[in-house]
Amino acid sequence: MQTAREIPSRDVIRTQAELANYLRLVPMDGSPLRYLTPAARARFLASLRFNDRGVTTFRYDDLQRLPAPRTREVLALFGLQRDASLIARR
């Protein structure tokens, strides 16, 4: 069984199974997902859609409420940190 310490921070979540594994192994207080409220986190996670290359779409309205560096951290979990500038607060 893999532990949270065995999941390098540079690993990117590319499938629903990897996301489930991450959520099971990584304590929320050590995850960038902690920046979202529980309700916002649930909406964001439920909105994630994956294909063979990773995340294809996600709900971003709750991410817009975060400061840009925190949005970048959340999206980096999925290799999407470059998209943070596209969802910055307007």
N, C-alpha and C positions, 0 to 999 in steps of 0.2 A: 504494500500500500504506500502510495506517495504522500509525503507530508508537505505542508505549506512551505517549509524551508527548502524543499527539493524543487519548488517551482521557481525557476529564475525569473527575475522581474522583466527580463528582456523577451521572455516567451510571449507570444501573441495568441489570444484566444481566437480560434478560427472555426469552431464548430459548436453546436448546442451542447454536445457532450463535454467538450473542454470547458465551456462556461459552467455547466453543472458541477464539474470537478473542481473548478476554481472556487465556486461559491461554497462548496462543501469543505474545502481544505484551508482556505484563506480566511482568517478572522476578519470580520467587517471593519474593525478598528484599524486594521493594517492595509485596507484596500482603498483605492481612490473612490470607489463607489460609496464610501461613507460620507462623501460631500453632498450626496443627494439625500433628501428626506426619505424615510421609508416608503411613503406613497410614490414619490417621484422615482425612486429606485425601482420599485415594482413596475411602474409604467414603462420606464426605459428598458428594463430587462425583458419585459413582455413584448416590446416592440422590435427587438433584434431579430433580423432574418439573415440566414446564412446560406451560402452556396459553397461550391468546392474551393473557392478562393478566400472565404471568410465572410465577414459581415457585408451585406448588400444594402441594407436599409435599417433605419432606426428612428425613433421619435426623438426630437432634439429640443422641444420647447422647454423642458425642465433644465436641460444643460445650459440654455441661454441665461438662466438665472444665476449661474455660477461665474466667478471670475475666470477669465481666459486661461490662466495657468491650471486651474482645477479642471476645467473642461478638457484641456489637453491631456491631463493625467488620466481622466476617465477614458477618453478615446484611445489613448496609448495602449490600454489593455487589449484593444482589438486591432492595433496597428493603424489607427485612423487619426493619429495626432495632428496630421496636416489639415484635417477638416475642421479643427478647432477655430481657426480664423474665419471660416465660413459661417460659423454659428455664433460668433461673438454677439454680445448684447447690442441691440440697435436702439 
